């Protein structure tokens, strides 16, 4: 099962279309971690599951009617996803890890920093796919999570 994870696309819809088109045949679900959530992009791909959380730049209409964090289960993995602004991820990841542990997450997905990150803390995999738009000190990127039974492979893909 392949999951495509992106964040912080802001108004770069062309890059989002490219990522979705490039991966639409092999992905079970697309996950957007906020700041650029655009449901119009996914309307063109009605056969694909699309999960998302809102970020601090998604506007009041999205923020008032959509979730800031979500817990999903894909295969053998429990995934906590949030944009990250409410956990102050630009300062440190302590609050993020605390919330992920409270949700019994195997994987925590977050954005907001515009920097990719893949590491394990306290037995939990933390993944920031980076930013589709306006990356900071790195290339624009997204991530691919491949869950196969008990195995889980994660890679960050540069655009």
Phi and psi in radians as a Rosetta constraint file:
Dihedral C 1 N 2 CA 2 C 2 CIRCULARHARMONIC -1.840 0.35
Dihedral N 2 CA 2 C 2 N 3 CIRCULARHARMONIC 2.336 0.35
Dihedral C 2 N 3 CA 3 C 3 CIRCULARHARMONIC -2.056 0.35
Dihedral N 3 CA 3 C 3 N 4 CIRCULARHARMONIC 2.365 0.35
Dihedral C 3 N 4 CA 4 C 4 CIRCULARHARMONIC -1.880 0.35
Dihedral N 4 CA 4 C 4 N 5 CIRCULARHARMONIC 2.163 0.35
Dihedral C 4 N 5 CA 5 C 5 CIRCULARHARMONIC -2.047 0.35
Dihedral N 5 CA 5 C 5 N 6 CIRCULARHARMONIC 2.186 0.35
Dihedral C 5 N 6 CA 6 C 6 CIRCULARHARMONIC -2.381 0.35
Dihedral N 6 CA 6 C 6 N 7 CIRCULARHARMONIC 2.812 0.35
Dihedral C 6 N 7 CA 7 C 7 CIRCULARHARMONIC -2.680 0.35
Dihedral N 7 CA 7 C 7 N 8 CIRCULARHARMONIC 2.808 0.35
Dihedral C 7 N 8 CA 8 C 8 CIRCULARHARMONIC 0.880 0.35
Dihedral N 8 CA 8 C 8 N 9 CIRCULARHARMONIC 0.917 0.35
Dihedral C 8 N 9 CA 9 C 9 CIRCULARHARMONIC -1.507 0.35
Dihedral N 9 CA 9 C 9 N 10 CIRCULARHARMONIC -0.281 0.35
Dihedral C 9 N 10 CA 10 C 10 CIRCULARHARMONIC 0.797 0.35
Dihedral N 10 CA 10 C 10 N 11 CIRCULARHARMONIC -2.094 0.35
Dihedral C 10 N 11 CA 11 C 11 CIRCULARHARMONIC -1.785 0.35
Dihedral N 11 CA 11 C 11 N 12 CIRCULARHARMONIC 0.296 0.35
Dihedral C 11 N 12 CA 12 C 12 CIRCULARHARMONIC -1.518 0.35
Dihedral N 12 CA 12 C 12 N 13 CIRCULARHARMONIC 1.157 0.35
Dihedral C 12 N 13 CA 13 C 13 CIRCULARHARMONIC -1.166 0.35
Dihedral N 13 CA 13 C 13 N 14 CIRCULARHARMONIC -0.513 0.35
Dihedral C 13 N 14 CA 14 C 14 CIRCULARHARMONIC -1.060 0.35
Dihedral N 14 CA 14 C 14 N 15 CIRCULARHARMONIC -0.753 0.35
Dihedral C 14 N 15 CA 15 C 15 CIRCULARHARMONIC -1.174 0.35
Dihedral N 15 CA 15 C 15 N 16 CIRCULARHARMONIC -0.666 0.35
Dihedral C 15 N 16 CA 16 C 16 CIRCULARHARMONIC -1.107 0.35
Dihedral N 16 CA 16 C 16 N 17 CIRCULARHARMONIC -0.813 0.35
Dihedral C 16 N 17 CA 17 C 17 CIRCULARHARMONIC -0.988 0.35
Dihedral N 17 CA 17 C 17 N 18 CIRCULARHARMONIC -0.742 0.35
Dihedral C 17 N 18 CA 18 C 18 CIRCULARHARMONIC -1.078 0.35
Dihedral N 18 CA 18 C 18 N 19 CIRCULARHARMONIC -0.793 0.35
Dihedral C 18 N 19 CA 19 C 19 CIRCULARHARMONIC -1.101 0.35
Dihedral N 19 CA 19 C 19 N 20 CIRCULARHARMONIC -0.800 0.35
Dihedral C 19 N 20 CA 20 C 20 CIRCULARHARMONIC -1.133 0.35
Dihedral N 20 CA 20 C 20 N 21 CIRCULARHARMONIC -0.808 0.35
Dihedral C 20 N 21 CA 21 C 21 CIRCULARHARMONIC -1.075 0.35
Dihedral N 21 CA 21 C 21 N 22 CIRCULARHARMONIC -0.749 0.35
Dihedral C 21 N 22 CA 22 C 22 CIRCULARHARMONIC -1.107 0.35
Dihedral N 22 CA 22 C 22 N 23 CIRCULARHARMONIC -0.526 0.35
Dihedral C 22 N 23 CA 23 C 23 CIRCULARHARMONIC -2.028 0.35
Dihedral N 23 CA 23 C 23 N 24 CIRCULARHARMONIC 0.040 0.35
Dihedral C 23 N 24 CA 24 C 24 CIRCULARHARMONIC -1.108 0.35
Dihedral N 24 CA 24 C 24 N 25 CIRCULARHARMONIC -0.527 0.35
Dihedral C 24 N 25 CA 25 C 25 CIRCULARHARMONIC -1.308 0.35
Dihedral N 25 CA 25 C 25 N 26 CIRCULARHARMONIC -0.497 0.35
Dihedral C 25 N 26 CA 26 C 26 CIRCULARHARMONIC -1.928 0.35
Dihedral N 26 CA 26 C 26 N 27 CIRCULARHARMONIC -0.085 0.35
Dihedral C 26 N 27 CA 27 C 27 CIRCULARHARMONIC -1.671 0.35
Dihedral N 27 CA 27 C 27 N 28 CIRCULARHARMONIC 2.390 0.35
Dihedral C 27 N 28 CA 28 C 28 CIRCULARHARMONIC -1.396 0.35
Dihedral N 28 CA 28 C 28 N 29 CIRCULARHARMONIC -0.620 0.35
Dihedral C 28 N 29 CA 29 C 29 CIRCULARHARMONIC -2.697 0.35
Dihedral N 29 CA 29 C 29 N 30 CIRCULARHARMONIC 2.603 0.35
Dihedral C 29 N 30 CA 30 C 30 CIRCULARHARMONIC -1.882 0.35
Dihedral N 30 CA 30 C 30 N 31 CIRCULARHARMONIC 2.408 0.35
Dihedral C 30 N 31 CA 31 C 31 CIRCULARHARMONIC -2.153 0.35
Dihedral N 31 CA 31 C 31 N 32 CIRCULARHARMONIC 2.183 0.35
Dihedral C 31 N 32 CA 32 C 32 CIRCULARHARMONIC -1.977 0.35
Dihedral N 32 CA 32 C 32 N 33 CIRCULARHARMONIC 2.255 0.35
Dihedral C 32 N 33 CA 33 C 33 CIRCULARHARMONIC -1.717 0.35
Dihedral N 33 CA 33 C 33 N 34 CIRCULARHARMONIC 0.394 0.35
Dihedral C 33 N 34 CA 34 C 34 CIRCULARHARMONIC 1.728 0.35
Dihedral N 34 CA 34 C 34 N 35 CIRCULARHARMONIC 2.923 0.35
Dihedral C 34 N 35 CA 35 C 35 CIRCULARHARMONIC 1.057 0.35
Dihedral N 35 CA 35 C 35 N 36 CIRCULARHARMONIC 1.214 0.35
Dihedral C 35 N 36 CA 36 C 36 CIRCULARHARMONIC 2.299 0.35
Dihedral N 36 CA 36 C 36 N 37 CIRCULARHARMONIC 0.218 0.35
Dihedral C 36 N 37 CA 37 C 37 CIRCULARHARMONIC -1.015 0.35
Dihedral N 37 CA 37 C 37 N 38 CIRCULARHARMONIC 2.169 0.35
Dihedral C 37 N 38 CA 38 C 38 CIRCULARHARMONIC -2.453 0.35
Dihedral N 38 CA 38 C 38 N 39 CIRCULARHARMONIC 1.853 0.35
Dihedral C 38 N 39 CA 39 C 39 CIRCULARHARMONIC -1.245 0.35
Dihedral N 39 CA 39 C 39 N 40 CIRCULARHARMONIC -0.338 0.35
Dihedral C 39 N 40 CA 40 C 40 CIRCULARHARMONIC -1.108 0.35
Dihedral N 40 CA 40 C 40 N 41 CIRCULARHARMONIC -0.611 0.35
Dihedral C 40 N 41 CA 41 C 41 CIRCULARHARMONIC -1.055 0.35
Dihedral N 41 CA 41 C 41 N 42 CIRCULARHARMONIC -0.786 0.35
Dihedral C 41 N 42 CA 42 C 42 CIRCULARHARMONIC -1.331 0.35
Dihedral N 42 CA 42 C 42 N 43 CIRCULARHARMONIC -0.289 0.35
Dihedral C 42 N 43 CA 43 C 43 CIRCULARHARMONIC -1.085 0.35
Dihedral N 43 CA 43 C 43 N 44 CIRCULARHARMONIC -0.459 0.35
Dihedral C 43 N 44 CA 44 C 44 CIRCULARHARMONIC -1.329 0.35
Dihedral N 44 CA 44 C 44 N 45 CIRCULARHARMONIC -0.230 0.35
Dihedral C 44 N 45 CA 45 C 45 CIRCULARHARMONIC -2.218 0.35
Dihedral N 45 CA 45 C 45 N 46 CIRCULARHARMONIC 1.132 0.35
Dihedral C 45 N 46 CA 46 C 46 CIRCULARHARMONIC -1.158 0.35
Dihedral N 46 CA 46 C 46 N 47 CIRCULARHARMONIC -0.276 0.35
Dihedral C 46 N 47 CA 47 C 47 CIRCULARHARMONIC -1.481 0.35
Dihedral N 47 CA 47 C 47 N 48 CIRCULARHARMONIC -0.028 0.35
Dihedral C 47 N 48 CA 48 C 48 CIRCULARHARMONIC -1.889 0.35
Dihedral N 48 CA 48 C 48 N 49 CIRCULARHARMONIC 2.413 0.35
Dihedral C 48 N 49 CA 49 C 49 CIRCULARHARMONIC -1.306 0.35
Dihedral N 49 CA 49 C 49 N 50 CIRCULARHARMONIC 2.463 0.35
Dihedral C 49 N 50 CA 50 C 50 CIRCULARHARMONIC -2.372 0.35
Dihedral N 50 CA 50 C 50 N 51 CIRCULARHARMONIC 2.035 0.35
Dihedral C 50 N 51 CA 51 C 51 CIRCULARHARMONIC -2.024 0.35
Dihedral N 51 CA 51 C 51 N 52 CIRCULARHARMONIC 2.522 0.35
Dihedral C 51 N 52 CA 52 C 52 CIRCULARHARMONIC -2.737 0.35
Dihedral N 52 CA 52 C 52 N 53 CIRCULARHARMONIC 2.808 0.35
Dihedral C 52 N 53 CA 53 C 53 CIRCULARHARMONIC -2.222 0.35
Dihedral N 53 CA 53 C 53 N 54 CIRCULARHARMONIC 2.791 0.35
Dihedral C 53 N 54 CA 54 C 54 CIRCULARHARMONIC -1.605 0.35
Dihedral N 54 CA 54 C 54 N 55 CIRCULARHARMONIC 2.681 0.35
Dihedral C 54 N 55 CA 55 C 55 CIRCULARHARMONIC -1.977 0.35
Dihedral N 55 CA 55 C 55 N 56 CIRCULARHARMONIC -3.134 0.35
Dihedral C 55 N 56 CA 56 C 56 CIRCULARHARMONIC -1.252 0.35
Dihedral N 56 CA 56 C 56 N 57 CIRCULARHARMONIC -0.197 0.35
Dihedral C 56 N 57 CA 57 C 57 CIRCULARHARMONIC -1.945 0.35
Dihedral N 57 CA 57 C 57 N 58 CIRCULARHARMONIC 0.290 0.35
Dihedral C 57 N 58 CA 58 C 58 CIRCULARHARMONIC -1.524 0.35
Dihedral N 58 CA 58 C 58 N 59 CIRCULARHARMONIC -0.034 0.35
Dihedral C 58 N 59 CA 59 C 59 CIRCULARHARMONIC 1.520 0.35
Dihedral N 59 CA 59 C 59 N 60 CIRCULARHARMONIC 2.708 0.35
Dihedral C 59 N 60 CA 60 C 60 CIRCULARHARMONIC -1.061 0.35
Dihedral N 60 CA 60 C 60 N 61 CIRCULARHARMONIC -0.614 0.35
Dihedral C 60 N 61 CA 61 C 61 CIRCULARHARMONIC -1.092 0.35
Dihedral N 61 CA 61 C 61 N 62 CIRCULARHARMONIC -0.767 0.35
Dihedral C 61 N 62 CA 62 C 62 CIRCULARHARMONIC -1.252 0.35
Dihedral N 62 CA 62 C 62 N 63 CIRCULARHARMONIC -0.767 0.35
Dihedral C 62 N 63 CA 63 C 63 CIRCULARHARMONIC -1.127 0.35
Dihedral N 63 CA 63 C 63 N 64 CIRCULARHARMONIC -0.553 0.35
Dihedral C 63 N 64 CA 64 C 64 CIRCULARHARMONIC -1.438 0.35
Dihedral N 64 CA 64 C 64 N 65 CIRCULARHARMONIC -0.336 0.35
Dihedral C 64 N 65 CA 65 C 65 CIRCULARHARMONIC -2.092 0.35
Dihedral N 65 CA 65 C 65 N 66 CIRCULARHARMONIC 0.111 0.35
Dihedral C 65 N 66 CA 66 C 66 CIRCULARHARMONIC -2.345 0.35
Dihedral N 66 CA 66 C 66 N 67 CIRCULARHARMONIC 2.882 0.35
Dihedral C 66 N 67 CA 67 C 67 CIRCULARHARMONIC -1.474 0.35
Dihedral N 67 CA 67 C 67 N 68 CIRCULARHARMONIC 2.548 0.35
Dihedral C 67 N 68 CA 68 C 68 CIRCULARHARMONIC -1.538 0.35
Dihedral N 68 CA 68 C 68 N 69 CIRCULARHARMONIC -0.383 0.35
Dihedral C 68 N 69 CA 69 C 69 CIRCULARHARMONIC -2.608 0.35
Dihedral N 69 CA 69 C 69 N 70 CIRCULARHARMONIC 2.639 0.35
Dihedral C 69 N 70 CA 70 C 70 CIRCULARHARMONIC -2.539 0.35
Dihedral N 70 CA 70 C 70 N 71 CIRCULARHARMONIC 2.564 0.35
Dihedral C 70 N 71 CA 71 C 71 CIRCULARHARMONIC -2.011 0.35
Dihedral N 71 CA 71 C 71 N 72 CIRCULARHARMONIC 2.217 0.35
Dihedral C 71 N 72 CA 72 C 72 CIRCULARHARMONIC -2.235 0.35
Dihedral N 72 CA 72 C 72 N 73 CIRCULARHARMONIC 2.728 0.35
Dihedral C 72 N 73 CA 73 C 73 CIRCULARHARMONIC -2.071 0.35
Dihedral N 73 CA 73 C 73 N 74 CIRCULARHARMONIC 2.190 0.35
Dihedral C 73 N 74 CA 74 C 74 CIRCULARHARMONIC -2.156 0.35
Dihedral N 74 CA 74 C 74 N 75 CIRCULARHARMONIC 2.047 0.35
Dihedral C 74 N 75 CA 75 C 75 CIRCULARHARMONIC 0.986 0.35
Dihedral N 75 CA 75 C 75 N 76 CIRCULARHARMONIC -2.183 0.35
Dihedral C 75 N 76 CA 76 C 76 CIRCULARHARMONIC -1.598 0.35
Dihedral N 76 CA 76 C 76 N 77 CIRCULARHARMONIC 0.097 0.35
Dihedral C 76 N 77 CA 77 C 77 CIRCULARHARMONIC -1.981 0.35
Dihedral N 77 CA 77 C 77 N 78 CIRCULARHARMONIC 2.340 0.35
Dihedral C 77 N 78 CA 78 C 78 CIRCULARHARMONIC -1.701 0.35
Dihedral N 78 CA 78 C 78 N 79 CIRCULARHARMONIC 2.172 0.35
Dihedral C 78 N 79 CA 79 C 79 CIRCULARHARMONIC -2.100 0.35
Dihedral N 79 CA 79 C 79 N 80 CIRCULARHARMONIC 2.168 0.35
Dihedral C 79 N 80 CA 80 C 80 CIRCULARHARMONIC -1.735 0.35
Dihedral N 80 CA 80 C 80 N 81 CIRCULARHARMONIC 2.175 0.35
Dihedral C 80 N 81 CA 81 C 81 CIRCULARHARMONIC -2.201 0.35
Dihedral N 81 CA 81 C 81 N 82 CIRCULARHARMONIC 2.408 0.35
Dihedral C 81 N 82 CA 82 C 82 CIRCULARHARMONIC -2.695 0.35
Dihedral N 82 CA 82 C 82 N 83 CIRCULARHARMONIC 2.812 0.35
Dihedral C 82 N 83 CA 83 C 83 CIRCULARHARMONIC -1.234 0.35
Dihedral N 83 CA 83 C 83 N 84 CIRCULARHARMONIC -0.742 0.35
Dihedral C 83 N 84 CA 84 C 84 CIRCULARHARMONIC 2.012 0.35
Dihedral N 84 CA 84 C 84 N 85 CIRCULARHARMONIC -0.325 0.35
Dihedral C 84 N 85 CA 85 C 85 CIRCULARHARMONIC -1.111 0.35
Dihedral N 85 CA 85 C 85 N 86 CIRCULARHARMONIC -0.626 0.35
Dihedral C 85 N 86 CA 86 C 86 CIRCULARHARMONIC -1.303 0.35
Dihedral N 86 CA 86 C 86 N 87 CIRCULARHARMONIC -0.236 0.35
Dihedral C 86 N 87 CA 87 C 87 CIRCULARHARMONIC -1.774 0.35
Dihedral N 87 CA 87 C 87 N 88 CIRCULARHARMONIC 0.109 0.35
Dihedral C 87 N 88 CA 88 C 88 CIRCULARHARMONIC 0.936 0.35
Dihedral N 88 CA 88 C 88 N 89 CIRCULARHARMONIC 0.801 0.35
Dihedral C 88 N 89 CA 89 C 89 CIRCULARHARMONIC -1.163 0.35
Dihedral N 89 CA 89 C 89 N 90 CIRCULARHARMONIC -0.241 0.35
Dihedral C 89 N 90 CA 90 C 90 CIRCULARHARMONIC -1.306 0.35
Dihedral N 90 CA 90 C 90 N 91 CIRCULARHARMONIC -0.353 0.35
Dihedral C 90 N 91 CA 91 C 91 CIRCULARHARMONIC -1.585 0.35
Dihedral N 91 CA 91 C 91 N 92 CIRCULARHARMONIC -0.938 0.35
Dihedral C 91 N 92 CA 92 C 92 CIRCULARHARMONIC -2.850 0.35
Dihedral N 92 CA 92 C 92 N 93 CIRCULARHARMONIC 3.089 0.35
Dihedral C 92 N 93 CA 93 C 93 CIRCULARHARMONIC -1.888 0.35
Dihedral N 93 CA 93 C 93 N 94 CIRCULARHARMONIC 0.184 0.35
Dihedral C 93 N 94 CA 94 C 94 CIRCULARHARMONIC -1.060 0.35
Dihedral N 94 CA 94 C 94 N 95 CIRCULARHARMONIC -0.858 0.35
Dihedral C 94 N 95 CA 95 C 95 CIRCULARHARMONIC -1.121 0.35
Dihedral N 95 CA 95 C 95 N 96 CIRCULARHARMONIC -0.684 0.35
Dihedral C 95 N 96 CA 96 C 96 CIRCULARHARMONIC -1.061 0.35
Dihedral N 96 CA 96 C 96 N 97 CIRCULARHARMONIC -0.840 0.35
Dihedral C 96 N 97 CA 97 C 97 CIRCULARHARMONIC -1.109 0.35
Dihedral N 97 CA 97 C 97 N 98 CIRCULARHARMONIC -0.724 0.35
Dihedral C 97 N 98 CA 98 C 98 CIRCULARHARMONIC -1.014 0.35
Dihedral N 98 CA 98 C 98 N 99 CIRCULARHARMONIC -0.826 0.35
Dihedral C 98 N 99 CA 99 C 99 CIRCULARHARMONIC -1.165 0.35
Dihedral N 99 CA 99 C 99 N 100 CIRCULARHARMONIC -0.685 0.35
Dihedral C 99 N 100 CA 100 C 100 CIRCULARHARMONIC -1.101 0.35
Dihedral N 100 CA 100 C 100 N 101 CIRCULARHARMONIC -0.716 0.35
Dihedral C 100 N 101 CA 101 C 101 CIRCULARHARMONIC -1.126 0.35
Dihedral N 101 CA 101 C 101 N 102 CIRCULARHARMONIC -0.698 0.35
Dihedral C 101 N 102 CA 102 C 102 CIRCULARHARMONIC -1.088 0.35
Dihedral N 102 CA 102 C 102 N 103 CIRCULARHARMONIC -0.515 0.35
Dihedral C 102 N 103 CA 103 C 103 CIRCULARHARMONIC -1.599 0.35
Dihedral N 103 CA 103 C 103 N 104 CIRCULARHARMONIC 0.072 0.35
Dihedral C 103 N 104 CA 104 C 104 CIRCULARHARMONIC 0.989 0.35
Dihedral N 104 CA 104 C 104 N 105 CIRCULARHARMONIC 0.718 0.35
Dihedral C 104 N 105 CA 105 C 105 CIRCULARHARMONIC -1.367 0.35
Dihedral N 105 CA 105 C 105 N 106 CIRCULARHARMONIC 2.516 0.35
Dihedral C 105 N 106 CA 106 C 106 CIRCULARHARMONIC -1.553 0.35
Dihedral N 106 CA 106 C 106 N 107 CIRCULARHARMONIC -0.575 0.35
Dihedral C 106 N 107 CA 107 C 107 CIRCULARHARMONIC -2.332 0.35
Dihedral N 107 CA 107 C 107 N 108 CIRCULARHARMONIC 2.392 0.35
Dihedral C 107 N 108 CA 108 C 108 CIRCULARHARMONIC -2.002 0.35
Dihedral N 108 CA 108 C 108 N 109 CIRCULARHARMONIC 2.185 0.35
Dihedral C 108 N 109 CA 109 C 109 CIRCULARHARMONIC -1.895 0.35
Dihedral N 109 CA 109 C 109 N 110 CIRCULARHARMONIC 2.336 0.35
Dihedral C 109 N 110 CA 110 C 110 CIRCULARHARMONIC -2.673 0.35
Dihedral N 110 CA 110 C 110 N 111 CIRCULARHARMONIC 2.855 0.35
Dihedral C 110 N 111 CA 111 C 111 CIRCULARHARMONIC -2.250 0.35
Dihedral N 111 CA 111 C 111 N 112 CIRCULARHARMONIC -2.310 0.35
Dihedral C 111 N 112 CA 112 C 112 CIRCULARHARMONIC 1.368 0.35
Dihedral N 112 CA 112 C 112 N 113 CIRCULARHARMONIC -0.647 0.35
Dihedral C 112 N 113 CA 113 C 113 CIRCULARHARMONIC -1.447 0.35
Dihedral N 113 CA 113 C 113 N 114 CIRCULARHARMONIC -0.307 0.35
Dihedral C 113 N 114 CA 114 C 114 CIRCULARHARMONIC 1.144 0.35
Dihedral N 114 CA 114 C 114 N 115 CIRCULARHARMONIC 0.383 0.35
Dihedral C 114 N 115 CA 115 C 115 CIRCULARHARMONIC -2.266 0.35
Dihedral N 115 CA 115 C 115 N 116 CIRCULARHARMONIC 2.313 0.35
Dihedral C 115 N 116 CA 116 C 116 CIRCULARHARMONIC -1.277 0.35
Dihedral N 116 CA 116 C 116 N 117 CIRCULARHARMONIC 2.613 0.35
Dihedral C 116 N 117 CA 117 C 117 CIRCULARHARMONIC -2.700 0.35
Dihedral N 117 CA 117 C 117 N 118 CIRCULARHARMONIC 2.378 0.35
Dihedral C 117 N 118 CA 118 C 118 CIRCULARHARMONIC -2.478 0.35
Dihedral N 118 CA 118 C 118 N 119 CIRCULARHARMONIC 1.951 0.35
Dihedral C 118 N 119 CA 119 C 119 CIRCULARHARMONIC -2.731 0.35
Dihedral N 119 CA 119 C 119 N 120 CIRCULARHARMONIC 2.923 0.35
Dihedral C 119 N 120 CA 120 C 120 CIRCULARHARMONIC -1.987 0.35
Dihedral N 120 CA 120 C 120 N 121 CIRCULARHARMONIC 2.269 0.35
Dihedral C 120 N 121 CA 121 C 121 CIRCULARHARMONIC -2.309 0.35
Dihedral N 121 CA 121 C 121 N 122 CIRCULARHARMONIC 2.243 0.35
Dihedral C 121 N 122 CA 122 C 122 CIRCULARHARMONIC 0.884 0.35
Dihedral N 122 CA 122 C 122 N 123 CIRCULARHARMONIC 0.652 0.35
Dihedral C 122 N 123 CA 123 C 123 CIRCULARHARMONIC 1.412 0.35
Dihedral N 123 CA 123 C 123 N 124 CIRCULARHARMONIC 0.087 0.35
Dihedral C 123 N 124 CA 124 C 124 CIRCULARHARMONIC -1.983 0.35
Dihedral N 124 CA 124 C 124 N 125 CIRCULARHARMONIC 2.347 0.35
Dihedral C 124 N 125 CA 125 C 125 CIRCULARHARMONIC -1.407 0.35
Dihedral N 125 CA 125 C 125 N 126 CIRCULARHARMONIC 2.198 0.35
Dihedral C 125 N 126 CA 126 C 126 CIRCULARHARMONIC -1.851 0.35
Dihedral N 126 CA 126 C 126 N 127 CIRCULARHARMONIC 2.268 0.35
Dihedral C 126 N 127 CA 127 C 127 CIRCULARHARMONIC -2.329 0.35
Dihedral N 127 CA 127 C 127 N 128 CIRCULARHARMONIC 2.131 0.35
Dihedral C 127 N 128 CA 128 C 128 CIRCULARHARMONIC -1.998 0.35
Dihedral N 128 CA 128 C 128 N 129 CIRCULARHARMONIC 2.038 0.35
Dihedral C 128 N 129 CA 129 C 129 CIRCULARHARMONIC -1.274 0.35
Dihedral N 129 CA 129 C 129 N 130 CIRCULARHARMONIC -0.054 0.35
Dihedral C 129 N 130 CA 130 C 130 CIRCULARHARMONIC 1.545 0.35
Dihedral N 130 CA 130 C 130 N 131 CIRCULARHARMONIC -2.821 0.35
Dihedral C 130 N 131 CA 131 C 131 CIRCULARHARMONIC -2.100 0.35
Dihedral N 131 CA 131 C 131 N 132 CIRCULARHARMONIC 2.426 0.35
Dihedral C 131 N 132 CA 132 C 132 CIRCULARHARMONIC -1.296 0.35
Dihedral N 132 CA 132 C 132 N 133 CIRCULARHARMONIC -0.601 0.35
Dihedral C 132 N 133 CA 133 C 133 CIRCULARHARMONIC -2.165 0.35
Dihedral N 133 CA 133 C 133 N 134 CIRCULARHARMONIC 2.500 0.35
Dihedral C 133 N 134 CA 134 C 134 CIRCULARHARMONIC 0.999 0.35
Dihedral N 134 CA 134 C 134 N 135 CIRCULARHARMONIC 0.911 0.35
Dihedral C 134 N 135 CA 135 C 135 CIRCULARHARMONIC -1.139 0.35
Dihedral N 135 CA 135 C 135 N 136 CIRCULARHARMONIC 2.659 0.35
Dihedral C 135 N 136 CA 136 C 136 CIRCULARHARMONIC -1.909 0.35
Dihedral N 136 CA 136 C 136 N 137 CIRCULARHARMONIC 1.969 0.35
Dihedral C 136 N 137 CA 137 C 137 CIRCULARHARMONIC 1.042 0.35
Dihedral N 137 CA 137 C 137 N 138 CIRCULARHARMONIC 0.530 0.35
Dihedral C 137 N 138 CA 138 C 138 CIRCULARHARMONIC -2.865 0.35
Dihedral N 138 CA 138 C 138 N 139 CIRCULARHARMONIC 3.039 0.35
Dihedral C 138 N 139 CA 139 C 139 CIRCULARHARMONIC -1.351 0.35
Dihedral N 139 CA 139 C 139 N 140 CIRCULARHARMONIC 2.701 0.35
Dihedral C 139 N 140 CA 140 C 140 CIRCULARHARMONIC -1.037 0.35
Dihedral N 140 CA 140 C 140 N 141 CIRCULARHARMONIC 2.500 0.35
Dihedral C 140 N 141 CA 141 C 141 CIRCULARHARMONIC -2.744 0.35
Dihedral N 141 CA 141 C 141 N 142 CIRCULARHARMONIC 2.946 0.35
Dihedral C 141 N 142 CA 142 C 142 CIRCULARHARMONIC -2.513 0.35
Dihedral N 142 CA 142 C 142 N 143 CIRCULARHARMONIC 3.129 0.35
Dihedral C 142 N 143 CA 143 C 143 CIRCULARHARMONIC -2.270 0.35
Dihedral N 143 CA 143 C 143 N 144 CIRCULARHARMONIC 2.712 0.35
Dihedral C 143 N 144 CA 144 C 144 CIRCULARHARMONIC -2.130 0.35
Dihedral N 144 CA 144 C 144 N 145 CIRCULARHARMONIC 2.217 0.35
Dihedral C 144 N 145 CA 145 C 145 CIRCULARHARMONIC -1.939 0.35
Dihedral N 145 CA 145 C 145 N 146 CIRCULARHARMONIC 2.202 0.35
Dihedral C 145 N 146 CA 146 C 146 CIRCULARHARMONIC -2.058 0.35
Dihedral N 146 CA 146 C 146 N 147 CIRCULARHARMONIC 1.927 0.35
Dihedral C 146 N 147 CA 147 C 147 CIRCULARHARMONIC -1.839 0.35
Dihedral N 147 CA 147 C 147 N 148 CIRCULARHARMONIC 2.126 0.35
Dihedral C 147 N 148 CA 148 C 148 CIRCULARHARMONIC -2.320 0.35
Dihedral N 148 CA 148 C 148 N 149 CIRCULARHARMONIC 1.673 0.35
Dihedral C 148 N 149 CA 149 C 149 CIRCULARHARMONIC 1.138 0.35
Dihedral N 149 CA 149 C 149 N 150 CIRCULARHARMONIC -2.172 0.35
Dihedral C 149 N 150 CA 150 C 150 CIRCULARHARMONIC -1.509 0.35
Dihedral N 150 CA 150 C 150 N 151 CIRCULARHARMONIC -0.168 0.35
Dihedral C 150 N 151 CA 151 C 151 CIRCULARHARMONIC -1.488 0.35
Dihedral N 151 CA 151 C 151 N 152 CIRCULARHARMONIC 2.520 0.35
Dihedral C 151 N 152 CA 152 C 152 CIRCULARHARMONIC -2.480 0.35
Dihedral N 152 CA 152 C 152 N 153 CIRCULARHARMONIC 2.143 0.35
Dihedral C 152 N 153 CA 153 C 153 CIRCULARHARMONIC -2.062 0.35
Dihedral N 153 CA 153 C 153 N 154 CIRCULARHARMONIC 2.383 0.35
Dihedral C 153 N 154 CA 154 C 154 CIRCULARHARMONIC -2.271 0.35
Dihedral N 154 CA 154 C 154 N 155 CIRCULARHARMONIC 2.353 0.35
Dihedral C 154 N 155 CA 155 C 155 CIRCULARHARMONIC -2.432 0.35
Dihedral N 155 CA 155 C 155 N 156 CIRCULARHARMONIC 2.586 0.35
Dihedral C 155 N 156 CA 156 C 156 CIRCULARHARMONIC -1.748 0.35
Dihedral N 156 CA 156 C 156 N 157 CIRCULARHARMONIC 2.269 0.35
Dihedral C 156 N 157 CA 157 C 157 CIRCULARHARMONIC -1.965 0.35
Dihedral N 157 CA 157 C 157 N 158 CIRCULARHARMONIC 2.161 0.35
Dihedral C 157 N 158 CA 158 C 158 CIRCULARHARMONIC -1.379 0.35
Dihedral N 158 CA 158 C 158 N 159 CIRCULARHARMONIC 2.526 0.35
